[in-house]
Amino acid sequence: MNSTDRKKVLEYAEKIFGPCDGTPISNSKAKAHPTKYYAVRKGRKSNVIVNTWSKARRLVEHVSGAQYHSFSTLQEARAYLAGKDGNRETASFGKLSQMEKERT
């Protein structure tokens, strides 16, 4: 496939599935439309949106002061990163880990 064909395919895919975060889909179980979006304000990479918790966790785990939240729509995730989230409380990986420990 030449570069012109590849560009056309990518443009067509973006029309169907929306903008991509640049992360390649590595398994056949990946969903075309994720049920959740994870916005990372502060982490190993900041101001990014990913579509799986495993990706989000890798970005925020062991990062002091990491800020992130999950959303059901891409628009809500984008608003969170833009600071237009109505002062939504930000999750902290340390707090989340502590909550998980308390449940058990």
C-alpha positions in Angstrom: 0.0 0.0 0.0 1.5 3.3 -0.9 1.3 6.4 1.3 -1.6 8.0 -0.6 -3.7 4.9 -0.2 -2.7 4.6 3.5 -3.8 8.2 4.1 -7.2 7.6 2.5 -7.7 4.5 4.6 -6.8 6.4 7.8 -9.1 9.4 6.9 -12.0 6.9 6.2 -11.4 5.1 9.5 -11.4 8.5 11.4 -14.7 9.4 9.8 -16.2 6.1 11.0 -14.6 5.7 14.4 -13.6 9.3 15.3 -10.2 10.6 16.2 -7.6 8.2 17.4 -5.2 8.7 20.4 -2.4 7.3 18.3 -2.2 4.0 20.2 -2.3 1.0 17.8 -5.0 -1.6 18.5 -3.0 -4.7 19.4 -5.6 -7.4 19.9 -8.8 -8.6 18.2 -10.9 -8.1 21.4 -10.6 -4.3 21.1 -13.9 -2.5 20.8 -14.7 -0.2 17.9 -16.4 2.2 20.3 -15.1 2.1 23.9 -17.7 2.2 26.7 -15.4 4.4 28.7 -12.8 7.1 28.1 -10.0 7.8 30.6 -8.7 11.4 30.6 -5.3 11.8 32.2 -4.6 15.4 33.2 -1.3 14.6 34.9 0.7 11.4 34.5 3.6 9.9 32.6 1.9 11.6 29.6 -0.4 14.5 30.4 -3.6 15.7 28.7 -4.3 12.5 26.9 -7.4 10.3 26.5 -7.2 6.5 26.3 -10.0 4.0 26.0 -8.9 1.2 28.4 -8.2 1.2 32.1 -5.0 -0.8 31.6 -3.6 2.1 29.4 -4.7 4.7 31.8 -3.2 2.8 34.8 0.2 2.6 33.1 0.1 6.4 32.6 -0.8 7.2 36.3 0.6 4.4 38.4 3.5 5.5 40.6 3.1 9.2 39.5 3.0 11.5 42.4 -0.1 13.8 42.1 -1.5 12.0 39.1 -4.9 13.3 38.0 -7.3 11.3 35.9 -11.0 10.4 35.6 -13.2 8.1 33.5 -16.1 9.3 31.3 -18.8 7.7 29.2 -18.3 10.1 26.3 -15.4 11.6 24.5 -16.9 15.1 24.8 -16.9 14.8 28.7 -13.3 13.6 28.7 -12.2 16.5 26.5 -14.1 19.0 28.7 -12.3 17.6 31.7 -8.9 18.1 30.1 -9.9 21.6 29.1 -10.9 22.4 32.6 -14.6 22.8 31.7 -15.8 19.9 33.9 -17.7 21.8 36.6 -14.9 21.2 39.3 -15.3 17.4 39.0 -13.1 15.8 41.7 -10.0 14.2 40.3 -9.1 10.6 41.1 -5.7 9.9 42.6 -4.1 6.5 42.1 -3.0 6.4 45.7 -6.5 7.0 46.9 -7.9 4.5 44.5 -5.4 1.8 45.6 -6.3 2.6 49.3 -10.1 2.3 48.5 -9.5 -1.1 46.8 -7.5 -2.3 49.9 -10.3 -1.2 52.2 -12.9 -3.2 50.3 -11.1 -6.5 50.9 
